[in-house]
Amino acid sequence: MKVLVDEQLEGMVILLRSAGFEIVSVKDTYPGEADEKLVLIAQKEGLVFVTEDTRAADVARFHNVARAL
């Protein structure tokens, strides 16, 4: 599974990689990108976007790509 990890959850990157997930780090790959762009990147590339940012989650719901946990 490919996962896009938002900047505020950067501490999870090593843990998720060690568990076998393919990680794309927002901090390393898309620093400072707008929430909407990150959601669209995740949608286009088939990534699961992991975030604590409620605004980013709202954008994902708007684009019909969100799943609440």
N, CA, C and O atoms as a GROMACS GRO file, in nm:
protein
  276
    1MET      N    1   0.084  -0.117   0.000
    1MET     CA    2   0.000   0.000   0.000
    1MET      C    3   0.089   0.124   0.000
    1MET      O    4   0.188   0.130   0.073
    2LYS      N    5   0.053   0.220  -0.082
    2LYS     CA    6   0.127   0.346  -0.090
    2LYS      C    7   0.054   0.452  -0.008
    2LYS      O    8  -0.067   0.470  -0.020
    3VAL      N    9   0.131   0.521   0.075
    3VAL     CA   10   0.073   0.616   0.170
    3VAL      C   11   0.141   0.751   0.157
    3VAL      O   12   0.264   0.760   0.153
    4LEU      N   13   0.060   0.857   0.150
    4LEU     CA   14   0.110   0.994   0.153
    4LEU      C   15   0.091   1.044   0.296
    4LEU      O   16  -0.022   1.059   0.342
    5VAL      N   17   0.201   1.070   0.365
    5VAL     CA   18   0.197   1.110   0.506
    5VAL      C   19   0.214   1.261   0.516
    5VAL      O   20   0.315   1.316   0.471
    6ASP      N   21   0.114   1.327   0.576
    6ASP     CA   22   0.117   1.472   0.590
    6ASP      C   23   0.226   1.515   0.689
    6ASP      O   24   0.274   1.435   0.769
    7GLU      N   25   0.263   1.641   0.681
    7GLU     CA   26   0.378   1.692   0.756
    7GLU      C   27   0.364   1.676   0.908
    7GLU      O   28   0.464   1.646   0.974
    8GLN      N   29   0.246   1.694   0.964
    8GLN     CA   30   0.232   1.686   1.109
    8GLN      C   31   0.246   1.543   1.162
    8GLN      O   32   0.256   1.523   1.283
    9LEU      N   33   0.245   1.445   1.072
    9LEU     CA   34   0.260   1.304   1.112
    9LEU      C   35   0.393   1.245   1.066
    9LEU      O   36   0.407   1.123   1.054
   10GLU      N   37   0.489   1.330   1.041
   10GLU     CA   38   0.620   1.287   0.989
   10GLU      C   39   0.685   1.180   1.076
   10GLU      O   40   0.760   1.096   1.025
   11GLY      N   41   0.657   1.181   1.206
   11GLY     CA   42   0.713   1.082   1.296
   11GLY      C   43   0.668   0.940   1.265
   11GLY      O   44   0.730   0.844   1.312
   12MET      N   45   0.561   0.924   1.188
   12MET     CA   46   0.509   0.792   1.153
   12MET      C   47   0.581   0.730   1.034
   12MET      O   48   0.566   0.610   1.009
   13VAL      N   49   0.658   0.808   0.960
   13VAL     CA   50   0.720   0.761   0.836
   13VAL      C   51   0.806   0.637   0.859
   13VAL      O   52   0.789   0.537   0.789
   14ILE      N   53   0.896   0.642   0.955
   14ILE     CA   54   0.986   0.528   0.980
   14ILE      C   55   0.906   0.406   1.023
   14ILE      O   56   0.932   0.295   0.975
   15LEU      N   57   0.810   0.425   1.111
   15LEU     CA   58   0.727   0.314   1.158
   15LEU      C   59   0.650   0.249   1.042
   15LEU      O   60   0.648   0.126   1.030
   16LEU      N   61   0.588   0.330   0.959
   16LEU     CA   62   0.511   0.276   0.846
   16LEU      C   63   0.602   0.207   0.744
   16LEU      O   64   0.566   0.102   0.690
   17ARG      N   65   0.718   0.264   0.719
   17ARG     CA   66   0.813   0.199   0.626
   17ARG      C   67   0.858   0.064   0.682
   17ARG      O   68   0.866  -0.034   0.608
   18SER      N   69   0.886   0.058   0.811
   18SER     CA   70   0.931  -0.068   0.870
   18SER      C   71   0.819  -0.173   0.870
   18SER      O   72   0.846  -0.293   0.878
   19ALA      N   73   0.695  -0.128   0.861
   19ALA     CA   74   0.581  -0.220   0.854
   19ALA      C   75   0.552  -0.262   0.710
   19ALA      O   76   0.459  -0.339   0.685
   20GLY      N   77   0.631  -0.211   0.615
   20GLY     CA   78   0.617  -0.255   0.476
   20GLY      C   79   0.539  -0.164   0.385
   20GLY      O   80   0.515  -0.198   0.269
   21PHE      N   81   0.497  -0.048   0.435
   21PHE     CA   82   0.424   0.047   0.352
   21PHE      C   83   0.521   0.128   0.266
   21PHE      O   84   0.632   0.160   0.310
   22GLU      N   85   0.478   0.159   0.146
   22GLU     CA   86   0.555   0.249   0.060
   22GLU      C   87   0.509   0.391   0.093
   22GLU      O   88   0.392   0.426   0.074
   23ILE      N   89   0.602   0.472   0.143
   23ILE     CA   90   0.567   0.604   0.196
   23ILE      C   91   0.616   0.716   0.106
   23ILE      O   92   0.729   0.715   0.057
   24VAL      N   93   0.526   0.813   0.086
   24VAL     CA   94   0.563   0.940   0.023
   24VAL      C   95   0.542   1.044   0.133
   24VAL      O   96   0.430   1.062   0.181
   25SER      N   97   0.648   1.111   0.170
   25SER     CA   98   0.644   1.210   0.277
   25SER      C   99   0.615   1.348   0.218
   25SER      O  100   0.685   1.394   0.129
   26VAL      N  101   0.509   1.413   0.269
   26VAL     CA  102   0.478   1.549   0.225
   26VAL      C  103   0.597   1.640   0.256
   26VAL      O  104   0.634   1.724   0.174
   27LYS      N  105   0.656   1.623   0.374
   27LYS     CA  106   0.768   1.708   0.415
   27LYS      C  107   0.884   1.698   0.316
   27LYS      O  108   0.946   1.799   0.284
   28ASP      N  109   0.914   1.577   0.268
   28ASP     CA  110   1.026   1.557   0.177
   28ASP      C  111   0.992   1.584   0.030
   28ASP      O  112   1.076   1.633  -0.046
   29THR      N  113   0.870   1.552  -0.009
   29THR     CA  114   0.834   1.554  -0.151
   29THR      C  115   0.750   1.674  -0.192
   29THR      O  116   0.768   1.727  -0.302
   30TYR      N  117   0.660   1.717  -0.106
   30TYR     CA  118   0.568   1.827  -0.139
   30TYR      C  119   0.561   1.929  -0.026
   30TYR      O  120   0.451   1.963   0.017
   31PRO      N  121   0.674   1.978   0.024
   31PRO     CA  122   0.669   2.069   0.139
   31PRO      C  123   0.590   2.196   0.109
   31PRO      O  124   0.610   2.261   0.006
   32GLY      N  125   0.501   2.231   0.200
   32GLY     CA  126   0.427   2.355   0.187
   32GLY      C  127   0.314   2.355   0.086
   32GLY      O  128   0.252   2.458   0.064
   33GLU      N  129   0.287   2.240   0.024
   33GLU     CA  130   0.179   2.234  -0.076
   33GLU      C  131   0.043   2.255  -0.009
   33GLU      O  132   0.023   2.219   0.107
   34ALA      N  133  -0.047   2.312  -0.083
   34ALA     CA  134  -0.183   2.336  -0.036
   34ALA      C  135  -0.256   2.203  -0.018
   34ALA      O  136  -0.230   2.105  -0.088
   35ASP      N  137  -0.350   2.202   0.077
   35ASP     CA  138  -0.427   2.082   0.106
   35ASP      C  139  -0.494   2.026  -0.020
   35ASP      O  140  -0.488   1.906  -0.046
   36GLU      N  141  -0.556   2.112  -0.098
   36GLU     CA  142  -0.627   2.066  -0.217
   36GLU      C  143  -0.532   1.995  -0.314
   36GLU      O  144  -0.566   1.892  -0.372
   37LYS      N  145  -0.412   2.051  -0.331
   37LYS     CA  146  -0.316   1.988  -0.422
   37LYS      C  147  -0.273   1.850  -0.368
   37LYS      O  148  -0.260   1.756  -0.446
   38LEU      N  149  -0.251   1.840  -0.238
   38LEU     CA  150  -0.212   1.712  -0.179
   38LEU      C  151  -0.322   1.607  -0.199
   38LEU      O  152  -0.292   1.492  -0.230
   39VAL      N  153  -0.446   1.646  -0.180
   39VAL     CA  154  -0.558   1.554  -0.201
   39VAL      C  155  -0.563   1.509  -0.346
   39VAL      O  156  -0.582   1.390  -0.373
   40LEU      N  157  -0.546   1.601  -0.438
   40LEU     CA  158  -0.550   1.565  -0.580
   40LEU      C  159  -0.432   1.476  -0.619
   40LEU      O  160  -0.447   1.386  -0.702
   41ILE      N  161  -0.315   1.500  -0.561
   41ILE     CA  162  -0.198   1.414  -0.585
   41ILE      C  163  -0.227   1.272  -0.536
   41ILE      O  164  -0.202   1.175  -0.607
   42ALA      N  165  -0.281   1.263  -0.415
   42ALA     CA  166  -0.314   1.131  -0.359
   42ALA      C  167  -0.415   1.060  -0.448
   42ALA      O  168  -0.400   0.940  -0.475
   43GLN      N  169  -0.516   1.132  -0.493
   43GLN     CA  170  -0.618   1.072  -0.578
   43GLN      C  171  -0.558   1.025  -0.710
   43GLN      O  172  -0.585   0.913  -0.754
   44LYS      N  173  -0.479   1.109  -0.773
   44LYS     CA  174  -0.421   1.077  -0.904
   44LYS      C  175  -0.324   0.959  -0.895
   44LYS      O  176  -0.322   0.874  -0.984
   45GLU      N  177  -0.244   0.953  -0.788
   45GLU     CA  178  -0.140   0.851  -0.777
   45GLU      C  179  -0.185   0.728  -0.697
   45GLU      O  180  -0.105   0.637  -0.674
   46GLY      N  181  -0.312   0.725  -0.656
   46GLY     CA  182  -0.363   0.609  -0.583
   46GLY      C  183  -0.302   0.593  -0.445
   46GLY      O  184  -0.283   0.481  -0.397
   47LEU      N  185  -0.273   0.705  -0.381
   47LEU     CA  186  -0.213   0.704  -0.248
   47LEU      C  187  -0.320   0.719  -0.140
   47LEU      O  188  -0.421   0.787  -0.161
   48VAL      N  189  -0.298   0.657  -0.026
   48VAL     CA  190  -0.380   0.682   0.091
   48VAL      C  191  -0.319   0.803   0.161
   48VAL      O  192  -0.202   0.800   0.199
   49PHE      N  193  -0.397   0.909   0.177
   49PHE     CA  194  -0.347   1.031   0.238
   49PHE      C  195  -0.379   1.028   0.387
   49PHE      O  196  -0.495   1.030   0.427
   50VAL      N  197  -0.274   1.024   0.471
   50VAL     CA  198  -0.288   1.019   0.615
   50VAL      C  199  -0.258   1.158   0.671
   50VAL      O  200  -0.150   1.213   0.651
   51THR      N  201  -0.358   1.214   0.741
   51THR     CA  202  -0.344   1.349   0.795
   51THR      C  203  -0.426   1.364   0.922
   51THR      O  204  -0.524   1.293   0.941
   52GLU      N  205  -0.386   1.456   1.007
   52GLU     CA  206  -0.466   1.497   1.122
   52GLU      C  207  -0.533   1.631   1.095
   52GLU      O  208  -0.612   1.679   1.176
   53ASP      N  209  -0.502   1.691   0.983
   53ASP     CA  210  -0.549   1.823   0.946
   53ASP      C  211  -0.696   1.816   0.903
   53ASP      O  212  -0.728   1.758   0.799
   54THR      N  213  -0.784   1.874   0.982
   54THR     CA  214  -0.927   1.867   0.950
   54THR      C  215  -0.961   1.943   0.822
   54THR      O  216  -1.055   1.905   0.752
   55ARG      N  217  -0.887   2.047   0.793
   55ARG     CA  218  -0.911   2.120   0.668
   55ARG      C  219  -0.878   2.031   0.547
   55ARG      O  220  -0.954   2.028   0.450
   56ALA      N  221  -0.766   1.961   0.553
   56ALA     CA  222  -0.730   1.869   0.444
   56ALA      C  223  -0.834   1.759   0.431
   56ALA      O  224  -0.869   1.719   0.320
   57ALA      N  225  -0.884   1.710   0.544
   57ALA     CA  226  -0.988   1.607   0.541
   57ALA      C  227  -1.116   1.661   0.476
   57ALA      O  228  -1.181   1.589   0.400
   58ASP      N  229  -1.152   1.786   0.505
   58ASP     CA  230  -1.269   1.847   0.442
   58ASP      C  231  -1.251   1.857   0.291
   58ASP      O  232  -1.345   1.832   0.215
   59VAL      N  233  -1.131   1.894   0.248
   59VAL     CA  234  -1.102   1.902   0.104
   59VAL      C  235  -1.114   1.763   0.041
   59VAL      O  236  -1.170   1.748  -0.067
   60ALA      N  237  -1.063   1.662   0.109
   60ALA     CA  238  -1.072   1.525   0.058
   60ALA      C  239  -1.218   1.481   0.046
   60ALA      O  240  -1.256   1.418  -0.052
   61ARG      N  241  -1.299   1.515   0.146
   61ARG     CA  242  -1.442   1.482   0.137
   61ARG      C  243  -1.507   1.553   0.021
   61ARG      O  244  -1.590   1.495  -0.050
   62PHE      N  245  -1.472   1.678   0.000
   62PHE     CA  246  -1.527   1.756  -0.111
   62PHE      C  247  -1.496   1.688  -0.245
   62PHE      O  248  -1.580   1.686  -0.335
   63HIS      N  249  -1.376   1.631  -0.257
   63HIS     CA  250  -1.335   1.563  -0.381
   63HIS      C  251  -1.373   1.416  -0.381
   63HIS      O  252  -1.335   1.340  -0.471
   64ASN      N  253  -1.449   1.376  -0.278
   64ASN     CA  254  -1.499   1.238  -0.267
   64ASN      C  255  -1.386   1.135  -0.261
   64ASN      O  256  -1.397   1.028  -0.320
   65VAL      N  257  -1.280   1.167  -0.189
   65VAL     CA  258  -1.168   1.072  -0.175
   65VAL      C  259  -1.138   1.043  -0.027
   65VAL      O  260  -1.034   0.986   0.004
   66ALA      N  261  -1.227   1.082   0.063
   66ALA     CA  262  -1.200   1.067   0.207
   66ALA      C  263  -1.267   0.944   0.265
   66ALA      O  264  -1.374   0.902   0.221
   67ARG      N  265  -1.202   0.889   0.363
   67ARG     CA  266  -1.257   0.784   0.446
   67ARG      C  267  -1.227   0.822   0.590
   67ARG      O  268  -1.111   0.843   0.625
   68ALA      N  269  -1.327   0.830   0.673
   68ALA     CA  270  -1.307   0.864   0.813
   68ALA      C  271  -1.262   0.741   0.891
   68ALA      O  272  -1.310   0.630   0.867
   69LEU      N  273  -1.171   0.762   0.984
   69LEU     CA  274  -1.125   0.654   1.071
   69LEU      C  275  -1.168   0.680   1.212
   69LEU      O  276  -1.140   0.600   1.302
   0.00000   0.00000   0.00000
